[in-house]
Structure formats: structure tokens, C-alpha cells
Amino acid sequence: MTSPVSVVSGGSRGLGFAIVQSLLARGDRVATFSRSTSPQLDALLAANPECLHAARADAASLLQIREFVAGVAARFGQIDHCVANAAIAHEGVLATMRDDEIESMVAVNVTGTIVFVRECVRQMLVAADGDRSVTLISSVVASRGSPGLSVYAATKAALEGFCICLARELGPRGIRVNALAPGFLDTDLSASLAMENRERISRRLAMQRLGTTADVAGVVSTVSGSGMSFVTSQVVGVDGGS
Ligand SMILES: NC(=O)c1ccc[n+]([C@@H]2O[C@H](COP(=O)([O-])OP(=O)(O)OC[C@H]3O[C@@H](n4cnc5c(N)ncnc54)[C@H](OP(=O)(O)O)[C@@H]3O)[C@@H](O)[C@H]2O)c1
């Protein structure tokens, strides 16, 4: 039996890289794309040449997404799990946010994600059976809010609605769709947050610490795994109890 194929957007660093590592560790063949590579992804690729596929593509380019997913299907012959992780965040109050900042967040976080999922789902539908899933990476700010993140939160809330509808659409075909809503994680995306804000956030959490990318990647591996075969249409908070 061949091992499952998982496709992860934005796997060069941060949470996406941790997800790639975790899915490789569970025995999947994994494919990922990002606009640029990273030393850690290059090292992982060198150590796993047969089961890791990495390419450069921009989630804002629908053509590049289509070509990437077609390349994965051609190389691995199937797609079983899709993890839509790539996103960008421009922080700032709405009144001063530029058009191009709003447009780029919608293009990458919403349109790029939806088209990436569609391309993966088309491949999943070719397979007659087997455990298949879509996991969307949302954010705690979609439901809890945070000043300066209204547009970013809007893109993540859009994915949560997408998740719930798509789960209904794909359930009869045996494909599960869930979203994870992580709390603050220490990655490049959140690097602008001052140390005092980090301490304030962690004091408010039940777990009294900020999450790590490994905390969230472990949940991706579990939620997309066959042990969760009756779990769909869920938005799972991975936020240390916010
Ligand atoms: N960090 C947090 O506190 C936090 C909290 C809640 C949810 N999240 C969510 O978790 C996910 C991962 O965030 P992160 O913190 O790991 O971000 P990150 O460190 O900035 O990494 C983002 C990844 O996505 C890729 N990416 C960004 N724009 C892309 C594009 N246009 N096309 C292709 N790839 C693109 C990046 O690679 P390139 O730049 O090379 O393209 C990188 O691999 C996101 O969905 C984010 O919204 C993060």
C-alpha cells in the first residue's frame, strides 16, 4: 500500500514548516510550495528526497497554484490531504490601511486558499475511497478580534464559513473539512508584536504560555488523521485557552 499524500501551502517556515515535518514523521509523502525556499526546508528536502516535494509558487497566482497541484498529482499519483496554511498579515487600523494591503490579504488568504483547496479536492475526488481531508488554518482573531487586524480577521472568518459549507458538500464523498484557529505563535508573521504584548497575551491564557508551531502542527496531524474519521465541519481552537 502506498503512503498518503499531504499537500501543505506555505511550508518554507513558521507553522507550515512544522506541519510538513509532522506529516512526514507520520509517514506521509508531502508536497509544499512557497514563494521562496529556506535553509531548513532545503535540509529537509535533502534528507527526504523520495517523500518530500517542494516548489516555488505564489498563492496570489491562480495559474501557479494550478500548475503546482498538477505537478504534485503527476509526481505522487494522488492527493489525500490538503492543509491550507499560507497567509499574509498586514497590521494597521482600517482607516489608514492601503488598497494594495487589503487586496493582497484577500488575494492570498482567501482567493489563493480557495483555489488551492479546489485544485486539491479535484484530485481527491478522483480517488474512490480512503481517508481524505482538508484542513484550513484560520486564527483566533476571526472570532475574538484584535485591534489592527480587522482585514486579516475578515479573511480568516471567510475561511471558517468556507470550511462549514465545504464540509457539507464533500461529506457525502467521504472527505472531511475542518479548520484550526491558533492563538498567537512566535513566527515571522507575528514578529512585530512587542515583548510586553507577548507577556500580556500569555498571562491571559489558561495555559499561561504562548503556543509553539509544534503545538499546532500536532493538531493538524491528528485532525487530518484517520483516527478523526467522523470529525468534520469543526473550527478547532488551538490557543491555550484564550
Ligand atoms: N503566527 C501567528 O501568531 C498565527 C496565529 C494564528 C494563525 N496563524 C496562521 O498560521 C498560518 C501560518 O502562519 P505563520 O505564522 O507560520 O506565517 P509565516 O511565518 O509568515 O510563514 C508563512 C508561510 O507562508 C508562505 N507564504 C506567504 N505568502 C505566500 C504566497 N503569496 N504564496 C505562497 N506562499 C506564501 C511563506 O513563504 P514565502 O514568504 O517564501 O512565500 C511561509 O512559508 C497562517 O495561515 C496564519 O494566518 C498564525
The ligand as an SDF file (V2000), in Angstrom:
LIG
                    3D

 48 52  0  0  0  0  0  0  0  0999 V2000
    1.8650   33.4310   13.7940 N   0  0  0  0  0  0  0  0  0  0  0  0
    0.7190   33.5390   14.4440 C   0  0  0  0  0  0  0  0  0  0  0  0
    0.6560   34.1060   15.5390 O   0  0  0  0  0  0  0  0  0  0  0  0
   -0.5270   32.9190   13.8760 C   0  0  0  0  0  0  0  0  0  0  0  0
   -1.6660   32.8610   14.7050 C   0  0  0  0  0  0  0  0  0  0  0  0
   -2.8380   32.3060   14.1950 C   0  0  0  0  0  0  0  0  0  0  0  0
   -2.8730   31.8240   12.9160 C   0  0  0  0  0  0  0  0  0  0  0  0
   -1.7560   31.8980   12.1260 N   0  0  0  0  0  0  0  0  0  0  0  0
   -1.8610   31.3760   10.7740 C   0  0  0  0  0  0  0  0  0  0  0  0
   -0.9180   30.3270   10.6340 O   0  0  0  0  0  0  0  0  0  0  0  0
   -0.5310   30.2350    9.2620 C   0  0  0  0  0  0  0  0  0  0  0  0
    0.9840   30.2520    9.1610 C   0  0  0  0  0  0  0  0  0  0  0  0
    1.4350   31.4790    9.7130 O   0  0  0  0  0  0  0  0  0  0  0  0
    2.9540   31.6660   10.1400 P   0  0  0  0  0  0  0  0  0  0  0  0
    2.9210   32.4400   11.4030 O   0  0  0  0  0  0  0  0  0  0  0  0
    3.6860   30.3930   10.0910 O   0  0  0  0  0  0  0  0  0  0  0  0
    3.4660   32.6560    8.9790 O   0  0  0  0  0  0  0  0  0  0  0  0
    4.9400   32.8720    8.3970 P   0  0  0  0  0  0  0  0  0  0  0  0
    5.9550   32.5230    9.4030 O   0  0  0  0  0  0  0  0  0  0  0  0
    4.9180   34.2500    7.8240 O   0  0  0  0  0  0  0  0  0  0  0  0
    5.0100   31.7980    7.2010 O   0  0  0  0  0  0  0  0  0  0  0  0
    4.1030   31.9000    6.1270 C   0  0  0  0  0  0  0  0  0  0  0  0
    4.3950   30.8240    5.1110 C   0  0  0  0  0  0  0  0  0  0  0  0
    3.5060   31.0310    4.0100 O   0  0  0  0  0  0  0  0  0  0  0  0
    4.2700   31.3160    2.8350 C   0  0  0  0  0  0  0  0  0  0  0  0
    3.5930   32.3320    2.0460 N   0  0  0  0  0  0  0  0  0  0  0  0
    3.2380   33.5740    2.4010 C   0  0  0  0  0  0  0  0  0  0  0  0
    2.6890   34.2200    1.3750 N   0  0  0  0  0  0  0  0  0  0  0  0
    2.6910   33.3480    0.3400 C   0  0  0  0  0  0  0  0  0  0  0  0
    2.2830   33.4400   -1.0150 C   0  0  0  0  0  0  0  0  0  0  0  0
    1.7670   34.5700   -1.5420 N   0  0  0  0  0  0  0  0  0  0  0  0
    2.4390   32.3530   -1.8020 N   0  0  0  0  0  0  0  0  0  0  0  0
    2.9890   31.2270   -1.3250 C   0  0  0  0  0  0  0  0  0  0  0  0
    3.4030   31.0790   -0.0590 N   0  0  0  0  0  0  0  0  0  0  0  0
    3.2540   32.1400    0.7620 C   0  0  0  0  0  0  0  0  0  0  0  0
    5.6300   31.8040    3.3460 C   0  0  0  0  0  0  0  0  0  0  0  0
    6.6700   31.5890    2.3940 O   0  0  0  0  0  0  0  0  0  0  0  0
    7.1570   32.7370    1.3820 P   0  0  0  0  0  0  0  0  0  0  0  0
    7.1300   34.0280    2.1170 O   0  0  0  0  0  0  0  0  0  0  0  0
    8.5050   32.3050    0.9200 O   0  0  0  0  0  0  0  0  0  0  0  0
    6.1750   32.7130    0.2530 O   0  0  0  0  0  0  0  0  0  0  0  0
    5.8040   30.8940    4.5520 C   0  0  0  0  0  0  0  0  0  0  0  0
    6.2320   29.6190    4.1490 O   0  0  0  0  0  0  0  0  0  0  0  0
   -1.2110   31.4040    8.5470 C   0  0  0  0  0  0  0  0  0  0  0  0
   -2.4000   30.9500    7.9500 O   0  0  0  0  0  0  0  0  0  0  0  0
   -1.5170   32.3590    9.6770 C   0  0  0  0  0  0  0  0  0  0  0  0
   -2.5930   33.2070    9.3570 O   0  0  0  0  0  0  0  0  0  0  0  0
   -0.5750   32.4190   12.5880 C   0  0  0  0  0  0  0  0  0  0  0  0
  1  2  1  0
  2  3  2  0
  2  4  1  0
  4  5  1  0
  4 48  2  0
  5  6  2  0
  6  7  1  0
  7  8  2  0
  8  9  1  0
  8 48  1  0
  9 10  1  0
  9 46  1  0
 10 11  1  0
 11 12  1  0
 11 44  1  0
 12 13  1  0
 13 14  1  0
 14 15  2  0
 14 16  1  0
 14 17  1  0
 17 18  1  0
 18 19  2  0
 18 20  1  0
 18 21  1  0
 21 22  1  0
 22 23  1  0
 23 24  1  0
 23 42  1  0
 24 25  1  0
 25 26  1  0
 25 36  1  0
 26 27  1  0
 26 35  1  0
 27 28  2  0
 28 29  1  0
 29 30  1  0
 29 35  2  0
 30 31  1  0
 30 32  2  0
 32 33  1  0
 33 34  2  0
 34 35  1  0
 36 37  1  0
 36 42  1  0
 37 38  1  0
 38 39  2  0
 38 40  1  0
 38 41  1  0
 42 43  1  0
 44 45  1  0
 44 46  1  0
 46 47  1  0
M  CHG  2   8   1  16  -1
M  END
$$$$
